[in-house]
Amino acid sequence: MQALAAGQGHTCAIKAGGGALCWGAGFGKLPVDIAGVAGAVALTAGEAHTCARTGDGAARCWGDNANGQLGDGTAEDRKAATAVVGLSQAVSVAAGADHTCAALRSGGVVCWGSNGAGALGNGVAGEETEGVAVSVRNLTGVSEIASGDHFTCALSGGSVQCWGAGNMGQLGDGSQGDRGGADDVSGIEDAVQIAAGRNHACARRKSGAVACWGQNGRGQLGDGSKQTRTRPVAVAGLNDAVEIGAGRDHTCAQRKSGQVVCWGRGAEGQVAVGKIEDADRPTIVNGSFGQVTQSAMGEVHSCALQANRIPLCWGQNRWGQLGNLVGVGTQTGQAVVPVMKLLPAEELAAGALHTCARTSNSEVYCWGNTDDGQLGAGLTIASVARVRVKDMRGAMAIAGGEAHACAAVAGGQIYCWGRDNAGQLGDRGTQLQRFPVAGPRIDGVVRLSAGSEHTCALRQNGRVLCWGGNQRGQLGGGTGSQSTTPTPVVDIP
C-alpha cells in the first residue's frame, strides 16, 4: 500500500500498482476496487466520502455527495471515482465531514461541499458573514463602488456591474430578481462615475449625460416619470454633468456651469432648498457652489464637498445632520449651509441621518443622529456639532451605511462603528458599537462603500470584498449554504 485514509466508518488505500481499495461502511468487510483512480498519489477521507489526488494536480472523489462534497457539480452519491470540476493544480487535498478543500500550486485554496458553518471559507454560510470578507464573483478591474440598501454596483472600464437585491430593478439588467454575483447593467459602456441610493442607481456617462435605473416612486430616476425601470433611462435634460451623488430616494448632479440640480424625494428640502415636494426631473438647488468634487446623500439631507474642501449641506436638520450647529429638532433647512468648525475635508460619507468627514490630517469626524452609535464617539444623543471618532487616525477612506460607518486606515485595517445587526461592522459579532471596532484587514484598500446591512472595500488590484448581511446576495459571493464545485477561499492570495 502506498497511502491510507480513514473516514468515520470506512478505510481506503492506494495500491502499490496503482488504483485504490476501500472497505468498511458502504463497501463491506473485504477491500473492493474503486474504479477511475489511476494515477492517484494521495488520499483523504471525510465522514462518508473519499478523494484521491492524482499526479497531474487533479482530484477524483467518491462516496456520499449529499452536500456536494465530491465536487462534481451534483449531489448524487458515487461508487466510482468522479472528477472534481475545474481542479487541475492541486498540491494537497483534505476532507472534512462533508466538505473538501484543495491547496493549489499558485498558493490559493478552493473548497466545496457543505458550508453550513462557513467551512468553505467564502464567507457566505447562510445569510450573514459576521465580518468575513467575501470576494465578489465575476469582477475585476474595478475603479469605483457604490452600495444601496441590499445591493452594490461597481464601475469597471466604462461598464457597470451590480449584484444583490433586484426586486426594484436596481441591478439594471432588465430583471427583478436577486443575484449573488456581479453582472452587467444593460447598455452602459461609457460610464465614468456611479452612485447608488436605497433601491436605485445612476451612472454619469463620458458625454456628461446621466442614466439611472431601479425604483422611481419619488422620481429619483429623473426621467420625468415615476415608473420603476429595470434598465437605465436618461435623466431628462441633463447632458453636462461633472459629478453625481445619490441619497435614499433622491439624486443630485453638478453641471459644468457649477449649478447643482437634484431630483426625487424632496419632502424635507433635500432636492430644492426651501421646497417640500418631489421632483421627477432635475431641479435647481439655489445656493452658491464652488466646484463639487464629491457628493454624499442621506435619507433626508444632501451634502457636497467643494474643491476648497469645505462641505456644504442642505435638507432636513432634525438630527443635526447638516452640521451647521443649529439645534437638534430643526426641520427642513432653508439654505445651503457650510459644516461648521471642521478641518479641511478630504472625503464625505452620509448615512441615513448622520454625516462623516475624513479630514486633511486623516482623522474622522461625524455629526447627526447617534441612536445606533453611528457617530463613533460614545454619544447617546444626536450632535449638531462635529465630534471626533474615538482613536481614529491614519484614515485613508470612509463610508456611511444606514446606521453605521467605516474607515480604512494605513496598513489595511478596517474599523467600523454603529449598528451591527448583520455583521456589517466586520468584527464577527452583531452587537451595536458606539466606538470603532476592528473589522477585516484588507491590504490596498482605496475605497469603501456601505449599504444598510453590508459593507464593501475596493482594493488597488481592482478586486472587491464585502461583508455583513447577505440575504439578497449583496455580498456578491453567492448565496446559499453549500457549493457543489470549488469556490475560492477569501483573501488567500
C-alpha positions as CSV (number, residue, x, y, z in Angstrom):
1,M,0.0,0.0,0.0
2,Q,1.2,3.5,-0.9
3,A,-1.2,5.6,1.2
4,L,-4.1,5.1,3.7
5,A,-7.0,7.3,4.7
6,A,-9.6,6.6,7.3
7,G,-13.1,8.0,7.4
8,Q,-15.7,7.7,10.1
9,G,-16.7,4.1,9.2
10,H,-14.5,3.2,6.2
11,T,-10.9,3.0,5.2
12,C,-9.2,3.4,1.7
13,A,-5.7,2.7,0.4
14,I,-3.7,3.3,-2.7
15,K,-2.4,0.0,-4.1
16,A,1.3,-0.3,-4.9
17,G,0.5,-1.0,-8.6
18,G,-2.0,1.9,-8.9
19,G,-5.7,2.2,-8.2
20,A,-7.5,2.3,-4.8
21,L,-9.2,-0.1,-2.5
22,C,-11.8,0.7,0.2
23,W,-13.5,-1.4,3.0
24,G,-15.9,-0.8,5.8
25,A,-19.2,1.2,5.8
26,G,-20.7,1.2,2.3
27,F,-18.1,-1.2,1.0
28,G,-18.2,-4.4,3.1
29,K,-15.8,-6.3,5.3
30,L,-13.3,-7.0,2.5
31,P,-11.5,-4.4,0.3
32,V,-13.1,-3.6,-3.0
33,D,-11.6,-1.9,-6.0
34,I,-12.6,1.7,-6.8
35,A,-12.9,2.5,-10.5
36,G,-11.4,5.6,-12.0
37,V,-8.5,6.4,-9.7
38,A,-5.5,5.5,-11.9
39,G,-2.6,7.8,-11.2
40,A,-3.6,8.5,-7.5
41,V,-0.7,9.7,-5.3
42,A,-2.6,10.8,-2.1
43,L,-5.9,10.1,-0.3
44,T,-8.1,11.9,2.1
45,A,-11.3,10.7,3.7
46,G,-14.3,12.5,5.2
47,E,-17.2,11.1,7.2
48,A,-18.5,9.1,4.2
49,H,-16.6,10.2,1.2
50,T,-13.1,9.9,-0.1
51,C,-10.9,11.8,-2.5
52,A,-7.7,10.9,-4.4
53,R,-5.2,13.5,-5.7
54,T,-3.6,12.5,-8.9
55,G,-0.1,13.3,-10.1
56,D,-1.3,15.8,-12.6
57,G,-2.9,18.1,-10.0
58,A,-6.5,16.9,-10.4
59,A,-8.7,15.1,-7.9
60,R,-11.3,12.4,-8.0
61,C,-13.8,11.7,-5.3
62,W,-16.4,9.0,-4.4
63,G,-19.0,8.2,-1.7
64,D,-21.6,10.3,-0.1
65,N,-22.4,13.5,-2.0
66,A,-25.5,14.9,-0.3
67,N,-23.7,18.3,0.2
68,G,-21.7,18.3,-3.0
69,Q,-18.5,17.2,-1.2
70,L,-17.4,15.2,-4.3
71,G,-17.1,18.4,-6.3
72,D,-18.6,17.1,-9.5
73,G,-21.4,19.6,-9.7
74,T,-24.1,17.3,-8.5
75,A,-25.5,16.0,-5.2
76,E,-25.5,12.4,-6.3
77,D,-23.6,9.6,-4.4
78,R,-20.9,7.9,-6.4
79,K,-19.5,4.4,-6.1
80,A,-16.9,5.1,-8.8
81,A,-14.4,8.0,-8.6
82,T,-15.6,11.2,-10.3
83,A,-13.5,14.2,-11.3
84,V,-13.7,17.4,-9.2
85,V,-14.9,20.0,-11.7
86,G,-12.2,22.6,-12.7
87,L,-9.5,21.3,-10.4
88,S,-6.1,21.0,-12.1
89,Q,-3.4,22.4,-9.9
90,A,-3.9,20.7,-6.5
91,V,-0.8,20.0,-4.4
92,S,-2.8,18.8,-1.4
93,V,-6.4,17.7,-0.7
94,A,-8.1,17.5,2.7
95,A,-11.6,16.2,3.5
96,G,-13.8,17.3,6.4
97,A,-17.0,15.5,7.5
98,D,-19.0,16.7,4.4
99,H,-16.7,19.2,2.7
100,T,-13.4,19.1,0.9
101,C,-10.6,21.6,0.2
102,A,-7.5,21.7,-2.0
103,A,-4.4,23.7,-1.8
104,L,-3.3,24.9,-5.3
105,R,0.1,25.2,-6.8
106,S,-0.5,29.0,-7.1
107,G,-0.8,29.3,-3.3
108,G,-4.6,29.6,-3.3
109,V,-7.2,27.3,-1.7
110,V,-10.5,26.1,-3.0
111,C,-13.3,24.3,-1.2
112,W,-16.5,22.5,-2.0
113,G,-19.4,20.8,-0.2
114,S,-21.3,21.8,3.0
115,N,-20.9,25.4,4.1
116,G,-23.4,25.4,7.0
117,A,-20.7,26.5,9.5
118,G,-18.7,28.5,7.0
119,A,-16.4,25.6,6.3
120,L,-15.8,26.7,2.7
121,G,-14.2,29.9,3.8
122,N,-16.0,32.1,1.3
123,G,-18.0,34.0,3.9
124,V,-21.5,33.1,2.7
125,A,-22.6,30.5,5.2
126,G,-26.4,31.2,5.4
127,E,-27.5,34.8,5.4
128,E,-24.7,36.6,7.2
129,T,-20.9,36.5,7.2
130,E,-20.3,38.2,10.6
131,G,-17.4,40.1,9.2
132,V,-15.7,37.6,6.9
133,A,-15.0,39.4,3.6
134,V,-16.3,37.7,0.5
135,S,-14.7,38.1,-2.9
136,V,-17.3,39.3,-5.4
137,R,-17.7,36.8,-8.2
138,N,-17.0,37.7,-11.9
139,L,-15.5,41.0,-11.0
140,T,-12.1,42.5,-11.9
141,G,-10.6,45.9,-12.9
142,V,-12.9,47.9,-10.7
143,S,-12.3,51.6,-10.2
144,E,-15.3,52.6,-8.1
145,I,-18.0,51.0,-6.0
146,A,-21.4,52.3,-4.7
147,S,-23.8,50.5,-2.3
148,G,-27.6,50.7,-1.9
149,D,-29.7,49.0,0.8
150,H,-29.2,45.4,-0.3
151,F,-27.2,45.8,-3.5
152,T,-23.9,47.1,-4.7
153,C,-22.6,48.3,-8.1
154,A,-19.1,48.6,-9.5
155,L,-17.5,50.6,-12.3
156,S,-15.1,48.7,-14.5
157,G,-13.7,50.1,-17.7
158,G,-16.8,52.1,-18.6
159,S,-19.2,49.3,-17.9
160,V,-21.2,48.9,-14.7
161,Q,-21.9,45.6,-12.8
162,C,-24.4,45.2,-10.0
163,W,-25.3,42.4,-7.6
164,G,-27.6,41.7,-4.7
165,A,-31.3,42.7,-4.4
166,G,-33.0,43.2,-7.7
167,N,-36.7,43.3,-6.9
168,M,-37.0,47.0,-7.9
169,G,-34.9,46.7,-11.0
170,Q,-31.8,48.1,-9.2
171,L,-29.5,45.7,-10.9
172,G,-30.2,47.3,-14.2
173,D,-30.2,44.1,-16.3
174,G,-33.9,44.1,-17.2
175,S,-34.8,41.6,-14.4
176,Q,-36.4,41.9,-11.0
177,G,-34.6,39.0,-9.3
178,D,-31.8,38.9,-6.7
179,R,-28.3,38.0,-7.9
180,G,-25.4,36.7,-5.9
181,G,-22.7,37.6,-8.4
182,A,-21.8,40.6,-10.4
183,D,-23.3,41.1,-13.9
184,D,-23.5,43.9,-16.5
185,V,-26.0,46.8,-16.4
186,S,-27.7,46.9,-19.8
187,G,-26.4,49.4,-22.3
188,I,-23.8,51.2,-20.2
189,E,-20.3,51.1,-21.8
190,D,-19.1,54.6,-21.3
191,A,-19.6,55.3,-17.5
192,V,-17.1,57.4,-15.6
193,Q,-18.9,57.6,-12.2
194,I,-21.6,55.7,-10.4
195,A,-23.9,56.4,-7.4
196,A,-26.4,54.3,-5.5
197,G,-29.5,55.1,-3.4
198,R,-31.7,52.9,-1.4
199,N,-33.2,51.0,-4.4
200,H,-31.9,52.9,-7.4
201,A,-28.5,53.6,-9.1
202,C,-27.1,56.0,-11.6
203,A,-24.1,56.3,-13.9
204,R,-22.5,59.5,-15.2
205,R,-21.5,58.9,-18.8
206,K,-18.4,60.3,-20.6
207,S,-20.6,62.7,-22.5
208,G,-22.0,64.3,-19.3
209,A,-25.4,62.6,-19.7
210,V,-26.7,60.6,-16.7
211,A,-28.6,57.3,-16.8
212,C,-30.5,55.8,-13.8
213,W,-32.4,52.6,-13.1
214,G,-34.4,51.0,-10.3
215,Q,-37.1,52.3,-8.0
216,N,-38.7,55.5,-9.2
217,G,-41.8,56.1,-7.0
218,R,-40.4,59.5,-5.9
219,G,-38.9,60.5,-9.3
220,Q,-35.4,59.6,-8.2
221,L,-34.5,58.4,-11.8
222,G,-35.2,61.9,-13.2
223,D,-36.7,60.7,-16.4
224,G,-40.0,62.7,-16.0
225,S,-41.9,59.7,-14.7
226,K,-42.4,57.7,-11.5
227,Q,-42.3,54.4,-13.2
228,T,-39.8,51.7,-11.9
229,R,-37.2,51.0,-14.6
230,T,-35.3,47.7,-14.8
231,R,-32.9,49.1,-17.4
232,P,-31.1,52.5,-17.5
233,V,-33.1,55.6,-18.6
234,A,-31.7,59.0,-19.4
235,V,-32.2,61.8,-16.9
236,A,-34.3,64.4,-18.6
237,G,-32.4,67.5,-20.0
238,L,-29.1,66.6,-18.3
239,N,-26.1,66.3,-20.7
240,D,-23.3,68.2,-18.9
241,A,-22.9,66.6,-15.5
242,V,-19.5,66.6,-13.9
243,E,-20.4,65.0,-10.6
244,I,-23.3,62.9,-9.3
245,G,-24.5,61.5,-5.9
246,A,-27.5,59.6,-4.7
247,G,-29.4,59.5,-1.4
248,R,-32.1,57.2,-0.2
249,D,-34.7,58.3,-2.7
250,H,-33.1,61.3,-4.4
251,T,-30.2,62.1,-6.7
252,C,-28.1,65.2,-7.4
253,A,-25.6,66.4,-10.0
254,Q,-23.4,69.3,-10.6
255,R,-23.4,70.7,-14.1
256,K,-20.4,72.1,-16.0
257,S,-21.6,75.6,-15.2
258,G,-21.3,75.0,-11.5
259,Q,-25.1,74.8,-11.0
260,V,-26.3,71.9,-8.8
261,V,-29.5,70.1,-9.6
262,C,-31.4,67.4,-7.8
263,W,-34.4,65.2,-8.4
264,G,-36.5,62.6,-6.5
265,R,-37.9,62.8,-2.9
266,G,-38.0,66.4,-1.8
267,A,-40.4,66.5,1.1
268,E,-37.6,67.5,3.5
269,G,-35.9,70.1,1.3
270,Q,-33.1,67.8,0.1
271,V,-33.9,68.3,-3.6
272,A,-34.6,72.1,-3.7
273,V,-33.9,74.4,-0.8
274,G,-37.0,75.6,1.0
275,K,-39.3,73.4,-1.1
276,I,-41.0,70.3,0.2
277,E,-42.1,68.5,-2.9
278,D,-40.8,65.7,-5.0
279,A,-39.3,66.3,-8.5
280,D,-39.3,63.8,-11.3
281,R,-36.7,65.7,-13.3
282,P,-33.6,67.9,-12.4
283,T,-34.5,70.9,-10.2
284,I,-32.0,73.7,-9.4
285,V,-30.6,73.9,-5.9
286,N,-30.4,77.6,-5.0
287,G,-27.0,78.2,-3.4
288,S,-23.5,79.3,-4.1
289,F,-21.4,76.3,-5.0
290,G,-17.8,76.1,-5.9
291,Q,-16.5,73.1,-7.9
292,V,-18.0,70.0,-6.3
293,T,-15.6,67.1,-6.0
294,Q,-17.8,64.7,-4.2
295,S,-21.5,64.3,-3.2
296,A,-22.8,62.5,-0.1
297,M,-26.6,62.0,0.3
298,G,-28.5,60.7,3.2
299,E,-32.2,59.8,3.7
300,V,-33.4,63.4,4.0
301,H,-30.3,65.5,3.5
302,S,-27.7,66.3,0.9
303,C,-24.0,67.3,1.1
304,A,-21.4,68.4,-1.4
305,L,-17.7,68.6,-0.9
306,Q,-16.1,71.5,-2.8
307,A,-12.7,71.8,-4.3
308,N,-11.8,74.2,-1.4
309,R,-12.5,71.2,0.9
310,I,-15.4,72.9,2.6
311,P,-18.6,70.8,2.8
312,L,-22.0,72.3,2.1
313,C,-25.2,70.6,3.2
314,W,-29.0,71.2,2.8
315,G,-32.3,69.4,3.6
316,Q,-33.7,68.2,6.9
317,N,-31.8,69.0,10.0
318,R,-33.8,67.3,12.7
319,W,-30.9,65.3,13.9
320,G,-28.2,67.9,13.3
321,Q,-27.0,66.1,10.1
322,L,-26.3,69.4,8.3
323,G,-23.5,70.1,10.8
324,N,-24.2,73.9,11.0
325,L,-24.6,74.0,14.8
326,V,-28.3,74.6,14.6
327,G,-30.2,72.9,17.5
328,V,-31.4,69.3,17.2
329,G,-35.1,69.4,16.3
330,T,-34.8,71.9,13.5
331,Q,-36.7,70.7,10.5
332,T,-36.2,71.5,6.8
333,G,-33.2,73.7,6.1
334,Q,-33.9,77.0,4.4
335,A,-30.5,77.4,2.8
336,V,-27.3,75.6,1.7
337,V,-25.1,75.8,4.8
338,P,-21.4,75.0,5.4
339,V,-20.4,72.4,8.0
340,M,-19.0,74.5,10.9
341,K,-15.7,74.2,12.6
342,L,-14.4,71.4,10.5
343,L,-10.8,71.0,9.4
344,P,-10.4,70.8,5.6
345,A,-12.3,67.7,4.5
346,E,-10.8,65.2,2.0
347,E,-13.9,62.9,1.8
348,L,-17.6,62.9,2.9
349,A,-19.8,59.9,3.8
350,A,-23.5,60.1,4.7
351,G,-25.7,57.6,6.4
352,A,-29.5,57.8,6.7
353,L,-29.4,60.5,9.4
354,H,-25.7,61.2,10.0
355,T,-22.7,62.5,8.1
356,C,-19.0,61.9,8.5
357,A,-15.9,63.5,7.0
358,R,-12.3,62.4,6.7
359,T,-10.1,65.4,7.3
360,S,-6.7,66.5,5.9
361,N,-5.0,65.2,9.0
362,S,-6.6,61.7,8.4
363,E,-8.9,61.9,11.3
364,V,-12.7,61.2,11.1
365,Y,-15.4,63.5,12.4
366,C,-19.2,62.7,12.4
367,W,-22.4,64.6,13.3
368,G,-26.1,64.0,13.4
369,N,-28.1,61.0,14.8
370,T,-26.4,58.5,17.0
371,D,-29.2,56.2,18.2
372,D,-27.1,53.3,17.0
373,G,-23.7,54.7,17.8
374,Q,-23.0,55.8,14.3
375,L,-21.0,58.9,15.4
376,G,-18.3,56.7,16.8
377,A,-17.7,58.9,19.8
378,G,-19.7,57.1,22.5
379,L,-22.5,59.6,22.5
380,T,-26.1,58.5,23.1
381,I,-27.8,61.7,21.9
382,A,-27.6,63.5,18.5
383,S,-24.9,66.1,17.9
384,V,-25.3,69.3,15.8
385,A,-21.5,69.8,16.1
386,R,-18.9,67.5,14.5
387,V,-17.4,65.1,17.0
388,R,-14.1,63.2,16.5
389,V,-14.4,59.5,16.1
390,K,-12.5,58.0,19.0
391,D,-8.9,57.0,18.4
392,M,-9.3,57.2,14.6
393,R,-6.1,58.2,13.0
394,G,-4.5,57.5,9.6
395,A,-7.8,57.1,7.8
396,M,-7.5,56.6,4.1
397,A,-11.1,56.1,3.1
398,I,-14.6,56.2,4.8
399,A,-18.1,55.1,4.1
400,G,-21.5,55.6,5.7
401,G,-24.3,52.9,5.8
402,E,-27.8,53.4,7.0
403,A,-26.8,53.4,10.7
404,H,-23.1,52.5,10.6
405,A,-19.8,53.9,9.3
406,C,-16.4,52.5,8.5
407,A,-12.9,53.8,7.9
408,A,-9.8,52.1,6.3
409,V,-6.5,53.1,7.8
410,A,-3.0,52.9,6.6
411,G,-1.8,49.3,6.8
412,G,-5.1,47.8,5.7
413,Q,-7.1,47.6,8.9
414,I,-10.8,48.4,8.6
415,Y,-12.6,50.0,11.6
416,C,-16.4,50.3,11.9
417,W,-18.9,51.6,14.3
418,G,-22.7,51.8,14.8
419,R,-25.4,49.2,14.1
420,D,-24.2,45.7,13.6
421,N,-27.3,43.5,13.4
422,A,-26.0,41.7,10.3
423,G,-22.2,41.7,10.8
424,Q,-21.7,44.9,8.7
425,L,-19.1,46.2,11.2
426,G,-16.9,43.2,10.3
427,D,-16.0,42.4,13.9
428,R,-17.5,38.9,13.8
429,G,-20.3,40.0,16.1
430,T,-23.7,41.6,15.9
431,Q,-23.7,44.0,18.8
432,L,-24.1,47.8,18.4
433,Q,-20.8,49.6,18.8
434,R,-20.5,53.2,19.9
435,F,-16.8,53.3,19.4
436,P,-14.8,51.9,16.4
437,V,-14.1,48.2,16.4
438,A,-11.6,46.3,14.2
439,G,-13.1,44.6,11.2
440,P,-11.4,42.8,8.3
441,R,-7.8,43.5,7.5
442,I,-7.6,44.1,3.7
443,D,-4.4,45.3,2.0
444,G,-4.5,48.0,-0.6
445,V,-8.0,49.5,0.1
446,V,-8.7,52.6,-1.9
447,R,-12.4,53.0,-1.4
448,L,-15.2,51.9,0.9
449,S,-18.9,51.6,0.3
450,A,-21.7,50.7,2.7
451,G,-25.4,49.7,2.4
452,S,-28.0,49.3,5.1
453,E,-26.6,46.0,6.4
454,H,-23.4,45.3,4.4
455,T,-20.0,47.0,3.7
456,C,-17.6,46.6,0.7
457,A,-14.0,47.5,0.1
458,L,-12.3,48.2,-3.2
459,R,-8.6,47.2,-3.4
460,Q,-5.9,48.7,-5.6
461,N,-5.9,45.5,-7.7
462,G,-9.4,46.2,-8.8
463,R,-11.0,43.4,-6.7
464,V,-14.0,44.0,-4.4
465,L,-14.6,42.3,-1.0
466,C,-17.8,42.6,1.0
467,W,-19.1,41.5,4.4
468,G,-22.3,41.7,6.5
469,G,-25.9,40.7,5.6
470,N,-26.2,38.5,2.5
471,Q,-29.9,37.7,2.4
472,R,-30.3,39.2,-1.0
473,G,-26.9,38.2,-2.4
474,Q,-25.5,41.7,-1.7
475,L,-22.0,40.3,-0.8
476,G,-21.6,39.1,-4.4
477,G,-20.0,35.8,-3.3
478,G,-23.2,33.9,-3.9
479,T,-26.0,32.8,-1.6
480,G,-27.0,29.5,0.0
481,S,-25.3,27.2,2.4
482,Q,-23.3,24.8,0.2
483,S,-21.3,24.7,-3.0
484,T,-21.0,21.6,-5.2
485,T,-18.0,22.9,-7.1
486,P,-14.8,24.5,-5.8
487,T,-15.1,28.2,-4.7
488,P,-12.2,30.5,-3.8
489,V,-11.4,30.9,-0.1
490,V,-11.5,34.6,0.7
491,D,-8.2,36.5,0.8
492,I,-5.8,33.7,0.3
493,P,-3.5,35.0,-2.4
